[in-house]
Every structure is written in structure tokens, then in C-alpha cells.
Amino acid sequence: MTLQSGRDVLLRIGDGGAPPAYAAAAGLRMKTISLNARTVDVTHADSADGWRELLAGAGVKSCSVSGAGVFVDAAADAQVRQAFFDQAARDWQLVIPGFGTITGPFLVASLDYSGRHDGEAAWAMTLASAGALTFEAL
């Protein structure tokens, strides 16, 4: 993977259609995507030389996403805000340049608004995967 620009990492929310049309969560300056898989330890007294053994494919997989930025698009802000208040899983598309696209249902787990008296208003959010995700390599 060659060097990539961080601004090219995209978080896009679906419009609820079938198939969904995606709009960028506008104004995001910082984006973090974390893929996780909990392991299931099946080590027992007869494990070779006492080495830990893990059960392949048995752990719970999850994806968490966070983003922070400034307001630039009222429509995109309204979609994210409504997804939070509805607490319904919405389709999201996460585009990671040089890696791939992750698509699937996420809940808006947190939504923060902030602003300094001498600066711009800002917002931040955290998404939590809420079902099976698909991955398409770029």
C-alpha cells in the first residue's frame, strides 16, 4: 500500500433506499476505523508446551468508527443527527483508499457538538457496527 491522503478516507451514510444512495458525512477532518475480533481461548491442560490455543472463526467481530469535523452541509448533518435520535441501524459505506470499502449497518453510538468562542462550531460522532459487514478490496 502506497502513501494515501487522509482526506480521502470517506464515511458515507445511506439514504434508506434499496439500493441505498450514499452521501458523505460532510465536514469530517478526522476519521478512524477500527476492526476488531474477540478471540475464544480453548487452552487446556494438554495444550502443547502450555501454549495458548485459540478457536479459529469463533470470536465476535465488530467495527467502530469515529469522526470529527466542522459543519459544512446541513443535509448531511441532519441525516447523521436523525440516525442518532432514531437509534436505528443505517447503512454506511467506509472508503479506505488503497485498501477497500466496508459497507453495512451501523448505529450512531455518540454524537458530540462543541465550539470555542473564538472558533468554528464542530461535531464528532462514533459509529458501532450493528450487523454483518461486507468488504470489497480496491
N, CA, C and O atoms as a DFTB+ gen file, in Angstrom:
552 C
 N C O
     1  1       0.854      -1.167       0.000
     2  2       0.000       0.000       0.000
     3  2       0.901       1.231       0.000
     4  3       1.780       1.363       0.851
     5  1       0.682       2.113      -0.939
     6  2       1.459       3.340      -1.008
     7  2       0.849       4.393      -0.092
     8  3      -0.251       4.220       0.434
     9  1       1.577       5.478       0.088
    10  2       1.069       6.575       0.908
    11  2      -0.257       7.078       0.363
    12  3      -0.448       7.186      -0.849
    13  1      -1.173       7.386       1.280
    14  2      -2.503       7.873       0.906
    15  2      -2.791       9.152       1.669
    16  3      -2.256       9.369       2.757
    17  1      -3.623       9.986       1.108
    18  2      -4.052      11.199       1.789
    19  2      -5.180      10.861       2.750
    20  3      -6.142      10.194       2.368
    21  1      -5.070      11.318       4.001
    22  2      -6.103      11.062       4.997
    23  2      -7.447      11.647       4.627
    24  3      -8.488      11.125       5.025
    25  1      -7.432      12.722       3.872
    26  2      -8.720      13.327       3.490
    27  2      -9.505      12.444       2.532
    28  3     -10.698      12.665       2.328
    29  1      -8.846      11.435       1.936
    30  2      -9.530      10.542       1.009
    31  2     -10.277       9.410       1.709
    32  3     -11.015       8.669       1.061
    33  1     -10.096       9.265       3.029
    34  2     -10.894       8.304       3.788
    35  2     -12.293       8.908       3.894
    36  3     -12.457      10.025       4.385
    37  1     -13.296       8.168       3.435
    38  2     -14.660       8.698       3.395
    39  2     -15.594       7.885       4.279
    40  3     -15.493       6.660       4.344
    41  1     -16.501       8.577       4.957
    42  2     -17.606       7.957       5.686
    43  2     -18.873       8.451       5.020
    44  3     -19.145       9.651       4.990
    45  1     -19.653       7.511       4.483
    46  2     -20.866       7.896       3.770
    47  2     -22.072       7.192       4.372
    48  3     -22.038       5.988       4.628
    49  1     -23.140       7.956       4.596
    50  2     -24.369       7.420       5.173
    51  2     -25.384       7.157       4.062
    52  3     -25.533       7.950       3.132
    53  1     -26.083       6.014       4.184
    54  2     -27.107       5.659       3.209
    55  2     -28.399       6.409       3.459
    56  3     -28.683       6.841       4.577
    57  1     -29.176       6.555       2.396
    58  2     -30.432       7.310       2.484
    59  2     -31.627       6.452       2.881
    60  3     -32.742       6.966       2.980
    61  1     -31.421       5.161       3.109
    62  2     -32.521       4.280       3.491
    63  2     -33.201       3.616       2.309
    64  3     -34.090       2.785       2.495
    65  1     -32.799       3.969       1.091
    66  2     -33.386       3.374      -0.102
    67  2     -32.851       1.974      -0.351
    68  3     -31.929       1.510       0.319
    69  1     -33.459       1.307      -1.341
    70  2     -32.995      -0.028      -1.730
    71  2     -32.811      -0.044      -3.244
    72  3     -33.805      -0.110      -3.968
    73  1     -31.609       0.012      -3.740
    74  2     -30.351       0.101      -3.018
    75  2     -30.134       1.519      -2.484
    76  3     -30.678       2.476      -3.033
    77  1     -29.350       1.655      -1.428
    78  2     -29.155       2.983      -0.843
    79  2     -28.253       3.867      -1.707
    80  3     -27.328       3.392      -2.367
    81  1     -28.549       5.147      -1.680
    82  2     -27.642       6.151      -2.240
    83  2     -26.876       6.709      -1.050
    84  3     -27.459       6.933       0.011
    85  1     -25.586       6.934      -1.212
    86  2     -24.736       7.356      -0.109
    87  2     -24.327       8.810      -0.253
    88  3     -24.018       9.285      -1.346
    89  1     -24.334       9.519       0.902
    90  2     -23.870      10.911       0.961
    91  2     -22.766      10.994       2.003
    92  3     -22.864      10.381       3.066
    93  1     -21.721      11.746       1.702
    94  2     -20.602      11.888       2.635
    95  2     -21.062      12.586       3.905
    96  3     -21.842      13.537       3.858
    97  1     -20.565      12.097       5.051
    98  2     -20.773      12.791       6.328
    99  2     -19.865      14.006       6.254
   100  3     -18.700      13.953       6.648
   101  1     -20.400      15.079       5.756
   102  2     -19.622      16.244       5.336
   103  2     -18.916      16.955       6.468
   104  3     -19.400      17.002       7.599
   105  1     -17.755      17.511       6.137
   106  2     -17.004      18.332       7.062
   107  2     -16.075      17.576       7.988
   108  3     -15.438      18.182       8.849
   109  1     -15.984      16.251       7.828
   110  2     -15.124      15.478       8.714
   111  2     -13.652      15.743       8.399
   112  3     -13.220      15.634       7.251
   113  1     -12.906      16.088       9.420
   114  2     -11.466      16.313       9.280
   115  2     -10.670      15.119       9.777
   116  3      -9.563      14.858       9.306
   117  1     -11.237      14.401      10.726
   118  2     -10.543      13.275      11.351
   119  2     -11.446      12.064      11.291
   120  3     -12.619      12.143      11.654
   121  1     -10.905      10.934      10.833
   122  2     -11.688       9.709      10.736
   123  2     -10.831       8.540      11.209
   124  3      -9.656       8.439      10.856
   125  1     -11.426       7.658      12.009
   126  2     -10.736       6.468      12.482
   127  2     -11.673       5.279      12.322
   128  3     -12.832       5.334      12.732
   129  1     -11.168       4.210      11.728
   130  2     -11.940       2.984      11.532
   131  2     -11.179       1.862      12.234
   132  3     -10.015       1.609      11.920
   133  1     -11.832       1.189      13.183
   134  2     -11.198       0.109      13.946
   135  2     -11.948      -1.193      13.717
   136  3     -13.145      -1.289      13.991
   137  1     -11.239      -2.191      13.213
   138  2     -11.804      -3.527      13.036
   139  2     -11.313      -4.395      14.191
   140  3     -10.125      -4.392      14.514
   141  1     -12.223      -5.132      14.807
   142  2     -11.884      -5.923      15.987
   143  2     -12.443      -7.339      15.867
   144  3     -13.478      -7.555      15.237
   145  1     -11.756      -8.290      16.470
   146  2     -12.244      -9.667      16.554
   147  2     -11.830     -10.221      17.912
   148  3     -10.643     -10.404      18.183
   149  1     -12.812     -10.484      18.758
   150  2     -12.509     -11.099      20.049
   151  2     -12.138     -12.553      19.830
   152  3     -12.707     -13.228      18.972
   153  1     -11.198     -13.020      20.594
   154  2     -10.761     -14.412      20.452
   155  2     -11.443     -15.291      21.498
   156  3     -11.894     -14.814      22.539
   157  1     -11.504     -16.584      21.192
   158  2     -12.048     -17.570      22.120
   159  2     -10.891     -18.491      22.508
   160  3     -10.369     -19.237      21.680
   161  1     -10.505     -18.425      23.770
   162  2      -9.380     -19.200      24.291
   163  2      -9.845     -20.615      24.622
   164  3     -10.748     -20.802      25.438
   165  1      -9.218     -21.621      23.980
   166  2      -9.574     -23.019      24.236
   167  2      -8.372     -23.794      24.787
   168  3      -8.285     -25.012      24.637
   169  1      -7.451     -23.071      25.425
   170  2      -6.281     -23.697      26.020
   171  2      -6.727     -24.655      27.130
   172  3      -7.660     -24.365      27.879
   173  1      -6.053     -25.783      27.220
   174  2      -6.392     -26.777      28.249
   175  2      -5.103     -27.420      28.763
   176  3      -4.016     -27.103      28.281
   177  1      -5.220     -28.299      29.714
   178  2      -4.052     -28.898      30.368
   179  2      -3.135     -29.625      29.389
   180  3      -1.930     -29.705      29.631
   181  1      -3.662     -30.146      28.311
   182  2      -2.855     -30.894      27.351
   183  2      -2.377     -30.046      26.173
   184  3      -1.839     -30.590      25.209
   185  1      -2.563     -28.729      26.231
   186  2      -2.084     -27.855      25.146
   187  2      -0.567     -27.983      25.051
   188  3       0.124     -28.004      26.070
   189  1      -0.053     -28.068      23.829
   190  2       1.377     -28.298      23.581
   191  2       2.244     -27.287      24.315
   192  3       2.163     -26.086      24.057
   193  1       3.074     -27.775      25.231
   194  2       4.024     -26.955      25.996
   195  2       3.359     -25.774      26.698
   196  3       4.026     -24.781      26.989
   197  1       2.071     -25.861      26.973
   198  2       1.376     -24.797      27.685
   199  2       1.057     -23.574      26.834
   200  3       0.673     -22.532      27.364
   201  1       1.214     -23.695      25.519
   202  2       0.918     -22.561      24.648
   203  2      -0.590     -22.356      24.521
   204  3      -1.361     -23.314      24.470
   205  1      -0.977     -21.124      24.474
   206  2      -2.393     -20.773      24.319
   207  2      -2.897     -21.277      22.971
   208  3      -2.180     -21.241      21.971
   209  1      -4.142     -21.747      22.963
   210  2      -4.803     -22.173      21.734
   211  2      -6.066     -21.331      21.573
   212  3      -6.799     -21.102      22.535
   213  1      -6.309     -20.876      20.350
   214  2      -7.493     -20.079      20.044
   215  2      -8.370     -20.822      19.055
   216  3      -7.867     -21.485      18.148
   217  1      -9.660     -20.716      19.225
   218  2     -10.620     -21.357      18.340
   219  2     -10.850     -20.449      17.132
   220  3     -11.433     -19.372      17.260
   221  1     -10.396     -20.883      15.978
   222  2     -10.488     -20.075      14.755
   223  2     -11.950     -19.836      14.368
   224  3     -12.773     -20.751      14.410
   225  1     -12.252     -18.612      13.995
   226  2     -13.572     -18.259      13.487
   227  2     -14.678     -18.175      14.520
   228  3     -15.840     -18.005      14.150
   229  1     -14.361     -18.288      15.797
   230  2     -15.412     -18.326      16.814
   231  2     -15.640     -16.986      17.512
   232  3     -16.635     -16.839      18.221
   233  1     -14.773     -16.027      17.340
   234  2     -14.888     -14.756      18.053
   235  2     -15.946     -13.837      17.463
   236  3     -16.427     -14.054      16.351
   237  1     -16.295     -12.823      18.211
   238  2     -17.255     -11.818      17.764
   239  2     -16.489     -10.712      17.043
   240  3     -15.553     -10.137      17.598
   241  1     -16.887     -10.415      15.803
   242  2     -16.245      -9.359      15.026
   243  2     -17.045      -8.076      15.180
   244  3     -18.271      -8.101      15.286
   245  1     -16.332      -6.953      15.191
   246  2     -17.009      -5.663      15.269
   247  2     -16.180      -4.605      14.568
   248  3     -14.992      -4.788      14.301
   249  1     -16.827      -3.513      14.282
   250  2     -16.162      -2.374      13.664
   251  2     -16.661      -1.119      14.369
   252  3     -17.865      -0.938      14.549
   253  1     -15.746      -0.268      14.759
   254  2     -16.133       1.015      15.336
   255  2     -15.485       2.107      14.495
   256  3     -14.381       1.952      13.973
   257  1     -16.199       3.198      14.385
   258  2     -15.771       4.304      13.533
   259  2     -15.964       5.586      14.314
   260  3     -16.986       5.769      14.976
   261  1     -14.986       6.476      14.241
   262  2     -15.168       7.791      14.845
   263  2     -14.749       8.842      13.833
   264  3     -13.892       8.613      12.979
   265  1     -15.371       9.980      13.954
   266  2     -15.056      11.085      13.067
   267  2     -15.315      12.399      13.768
   268  3     -16.164      12.488      14.655
   269  1     -14.580      13.414      13.367
   270  2     -14.755      14.748      13.944
   271  2     -14.487      15.768      12.865
   272  3     -13.636      15.567      11.998
   273  1     -15.219      16.866      12.921
   274  2     -15.022      17.895      11.911
   275  2     -15.841      19.141      12.167
   276  3     -16.208      19.446      13.302
   277  1     -16.117      19.851      11.098
   278  2     -16.848      21.109      11.162
   279  2     -18.116      21.004      10.322
   280  3     -18.230      20.123       9.470
   281  1     -19.053      21.888      10.559
   282  2     -20.302      21.899       9.807
   283  2     -20.087      22.532       8.437
   284  3     -19.588      23.653       8.335
   285  1     -20.466      21.812       7.388
   286  2     -20.407      22.385       6.038
   287  2     -21.642      22.054       5.218
   288  3     -21.874      22.661       4.172
   289  1     -22.437      21.097       5.681
   290  2     -23.577      20.637       4.887
   291  2     -24.742      20.322       5.822
   292  3     -24.698      19.335       6.556
   293  1     -25.770      21.146       5.800
   294  2     -26.912      20.967       6.702
   295  2     -27.637      19.650       6.449
   296  3     -28.122      19.027       7.394
   297  1     -27.720      19.215       5.192
   298  2     -28.429      17.978       4.875
   299  2     -27.694      16.766       5.454
   300  3     -28.327      15.877       6.023
   301  1     -26.378      16.722       5.318
   302  2     -25.606      15.605       5.860
   303  2     -25.688      15.591       7.383
   304  3     -25.831      14.529       7.990
   305  1     -25.598      16.777       8.004
   306  2     -25.715      16.866       9.460
   307  2     -27.083      16.360       9.908
   308  3     -27.185      15.651      10.909
   309  1     -28.122      16.717       9.181
   310  2     -29.473      16.289       9.539
   311  2     -29.610      14.770       9.460
   312  3     -30.269      14.170      10.309
   313  1     -29.003      14.140       8.458
   314  2     -29.075      12.680       8.339
   315  2     -28.386      11.993       9.513
   316  3     -28.927      11.046      10.086
   317  1     -27.202      12.464       9.870
   318  2     -26.466      11.868      10.989
   319  2     -27.236      12.087      12.290
   320  3     -27.376      11.165      13.093
   321  1     -27.734      13.304      12.498
   322  2     -28.480      13.621      13.714
   323  2     -29.740      12.764      13.817
   324  3     -30.052      12.256      14.894
   325  1     -30.472      12.597      12.706
   326  2     -31.692      11.795      12.722
   327  2     -31.382      10.331      12.996
   328  3     -32.129       9.656      13.704
   329  1     -30.273       9.837      12.431
   330  2     -29.864       8.452      12.690
   331  2     -29.595       8.245      14.176
   332  3     -29.917       7.192      14.728
   333  1     -29.001       9.256      14.827
   334  2     -28.763       9.147      16.268
   335  2     -30.079       9.087      17.033
   336  3     -30.274       8.191      17.854
   337  1     -30.983      10.030      16.775
   338  2     -32.228      10.082      17.544
   339  2     -33.135       8.889      17.259
   340  3     -33.875       8.462      18.145
   341  1     -33.096       8.340      16.044
   342  2     -33.892       7.154      15.720
   343  2     -33.311       5.894      16.356
   344  3     -34.041       4.941      16.626
   345  1     -31.988       5.887      16.598
   346  2     -31.269       4.716      17.083
   347  2     -31.626       3.472      16.276
   348  3     -31.794       2.379      16.818
   349  1     -31.737       3.670      14.972
   350  2     -31.966       2.571      14.045
   351  2     -30.698       2.388      13.224
   352  3     -30.036       3.364      12.869
   353  1     -30.362       1.144      12.923
   354  2     -29.176       0.880      12.111
   355  2     -29.390       1.450      10.716
   356  3     -30.397       1.173      10.065
   357  1     -28.442       2.240      10.272
   358  2     -28.453       2.799       8.913
   359  2     -27.286       2.203       8.151
   360  3     -26.257       1.866       8.735
   361  1     -27.454       2.076       6.847
   362  2     -26.343       1.614       6.015
   363  2     -25.300       2.714       5.905
   364  3     -25.627       3.872       5.645
   365  1     -24.049       2.341       6.106
   366  2     -22.912       3.238       5.950
   367  2     -21.918       2.580       5.010
   368  3     -21.860       1.356       4.888
   369  1     -21.144       3.419       4.355
   370  2     -20.068       2.955       3.489
   371  2     -18.790       3.650       3.933
   372  3     -18.732       4.877       4.008
   373  1     -17.770       2.855       4.225
   374  2     -16.487       3.365       4.679
   375  2     -15.471       3.090       3.584
   376  3     -15.205       1.932       3.261
   377  1     -14.901       4.141       3.010
   378  2     -13.967       4.000       1.902
   379  2     -12.558       4.304       2.414
   380  3     -12.280       5.406       2.886
   381  1     -11.681       3.311       2.311
   382  2     -10.296       3.452       2.763
   383  2      -9.412       3.330       1.524
   384  3      -9.268       2.236       0.980
   385  1      -8.816       4.436       1.070
   386  2      -8.020       4.410      -0.164
   387  2      -6.896       3.376      -0.101
   388  3      -6.233       3.225       0.925
   389  1      -6.694       2.671      -1.210
   390  2      -5.631       1.685      -1.289
   391  2      -5.916       0.410      -0.513
   392  3      -5.081      -0.494      -0.499
   393  1      -7.067       0.312       0.128
   394  2      -7.415      -0.845       0.953
   395  2      -8.723      -1.452       0.477
   396  3      -8.744      -2.570      -0.037
   397  1      -9.821      -0.710       0.650
   398  2     -11.108      -1.225       0.220
   399  2     -12.276      -0.447       0.784
   400  3     -12.111       0.605       1.401
   401  1     -13.461      -0.991       0.556
   402  2     -14.708      -0.390       1.007
   403  2     -15.416      -1.356       1.938
   404  3     -15.594      -2.530       1.613
   405  1     -15.822      -0.854       3.105
   406  2     -16.591      -1.628       4.072
   407  2     -17.999      -1.058       4.067
   408  3     -18.187       0.151       4.204
   409  1     -18.988      -1.930       3.907
   410  2     -20.377      -1.484       3.818
   411  2     -21.232      -2.323       4.760
   412  3     -21.042      -3.533       4.879
   413  1     -22.182      -1.661       5.429
   414  2     -23.103      -2.390       6.282
   415  2     -23.780      -1.499       7.291
   416  3     -23.599      -0.281       7.276
   417  1     -24.573      -2.109       8.185
   418  2     -25.363      -1.349       9.157
   419  2     -24.535      -0.888      10.362
   420  3     -23.742      -1.648      10.917
   421  1     -24.737       0.361      10.747
   422  2     -24.089       0.946      11.921
   423  2     -25.112       1.765      12.691
   424  3     -26.037       2.328      12.105
   425  1     -24.945       1.828      14.002
   426  2     -25.700       2.749      14.856
   427  2     -24.806       3.933      15.183
   428  3     -23.596       3.778      15.349
   429  1     -25.401       5.114      15.275
   430  2     -24.654       6.268      15.760
   431  2     -24.646       6.151      17.274
   432  3     -25.651       6.424      17.930
   433  1     -23.500       5.740      17.833
   434  2     -23.389       5.469      19.262
   435  2     -23.199       6.742      20.077
   436  3     -23.641       6.811      21.224
   437  1     -22.552       7.743      19.502
   438  2     -22.406       9.027      20.196
   439  2     -22.341      10.141      19.164
   440  3     -21.888       9.949      18.035
   441  1     -22.803      11.299      19.583
   442  2     -22.822      12.478      18.729
   443  2     -22.538      13.679      19.624
   444  3     -23.308      13.977      20.537
   445  1     -21.433      14.364      19.359
   446  2     -20.985      15.473      20.194
   447  2     -20.924      16.759      19.376
   448  3     -20.528      16.761      18.211
   449  1     -21.321      17.831      20.010
   450  2     -21.225      19.160      19.397
   451  2     -20.379      20.034      20.306
   452  3     -20.510      19.974      21.529
   453  1     -19.512      20.845      19.713
   454  2     -18.656      21.713      20.515
   455  2     -18.339      22.979      19.737
   456  3     -18.540      23.059      18.525
   457  1     -17.842      23.960      20.465
   458  2     -17.423      25.190      19.818
   459  2     -16.745      26.121      20.808
   460  3     -17.168      26.252      21.956
   461  1     -15.696      26.759      20.344
   462  2     -14.991      27.756      21.143
   463  2     -15.542      29.127      20.786
   464  3     -16.037      29.336      19.678
   465  1     -15.456      30.045      21.710
   466  2     -15.974      31.389      21.451
   467  2     -15.215      32.083      20.322
   468  3     -15.753      32.990      19.687
   469  1     -13.979      31.670      20.064
   470  2     -13.187      32.312      19.025
   471  2     -12.882      31.358      17.865
   472  3     -11.897      31.538      17.149
   473  1     -13.736      30.344      17.687
   474  2     -13.503      29.372      16.622
   475  2     -14.808      28.867      16.039
   476  3     -15.890      29.344      16.380
   477  1     -14.684      27.900      15.161
   478  2     -15.845      27.346      14.481
   479  2     -16.552      26.315      15.363
   480  3     -15.958      25.741      16.275
   481  1     -17.834      26.097      15.066
   482  2     -18.577      25.029      15.720
   483  2     -18.115      23.710      15.116
   484  3     -17.840      23.634      13.918
   485  1     -18.030      22.678      15.939
   486  2     -17.537      21.392      15.475
   487  2     -18.451      20.271      15.959
   488  3     -19.270      20.461      16.859
   489  1     -18.298      19.121      15.357
   490  2     -19.070      17.955      15.770
   491  2     -18.196      16.716      15.695
   492  3     -17.193      16.693      14.981
   493  1     -18.584      15.684      16.437
   494  2     -17.886      14.410      16.435
   495  2     -18.920      13.308      16.610
   496  3     -19.971      13.518      17.215
   497  1     -18.615      12.146      16.081
   498  2     -19.534      11.011      16.208
   499  2     -18.749       9.728      16.330
   500  3     -17.579       9.642      15.956
   501  1     -19.436       8.725      16.872
   502  2     -18.902       7.372      16.925
   503  2     -19.970       6.438      16.387
   504  3     -21.138       6.528      16.767
   505  1     -19.562       5.542      15.500
   506  2     -20.460       4.539      14.936
   507  2     -20.068       3.175      15.489
   508  3     -18.891       2.915      15.738
   509  1     -21.060       2.303      15.681
   510  2     -20.829       0.925      16.111
   511  2     -21.521      -0.007      15.131
   512  3     -22.701       0.169      14.828
   513  1     -20.785      -1.004      14.632
   514  2     -21.384      -1.939      13.688
   515  2     -22.580      -2.631      14.329
   516  3     -22.572      -2.954      15.517
   517  1     -23.617      -2.854      13.506
   518  2     -24.865      -3.402      14.030
   519  2     -25.348      -4.594      13.197
   520  3     -26.548      -4.856      13.122
   521  1     -24.429      -5.299      12.585
   522  2     -24.778      -6.446      11.750
   523  2     -23.594      -6.827      10.887
   524  3     -22.482      -6.334      11.074
   525  1     -23.853      -7.717       9.936
   526  2     -22.788      -8.203       9.066
   527  2     -22.324      -7.113       8.118
   528  3     -23.131      -6.399       7.524
   529  1     -21.000      -6.997       7.986
   530  2     -20.388      -6.028       7.084
   531  2     -19.791      -6.765       5.893
   532  3     -19.393      -7.926       5.995
   533  1     -19.736      -6.067       4.763
   534  2     -19.075      -6.635       3.591
   535  2     -17.843      -5.819       3.285
   536  3     -17.790      -4.621       3.565
   537  1     -16.848      -6.476       2.707
   538  2     -15.603      -5.812       2.342
   539  2     -15.345      -6.043       0.864
   540  3     -15.440      -7.167       0.372
   541  1     -15.018      -4.970       0.166
   542  2     -14.652      -5.053      -1.236
   543  2     -13.293      -4.386      -1.403
   544  3     -13.151      -3.187      -1.164
   545  1     -12.298      -5.162      -1.813
   546  2     -10.952      -4.629      -1.999
   547  2     -10.910      -3.663      -3.162
   548  3     -11.593      -3.859      -4.167
   549  1     -10.104      -2.613      -3.026
   550  2      -9.926      -1.650      -4.124
   551  2      -8.775      -2.073      -5.003
   552  3      -8.465      -1.395      -5.983
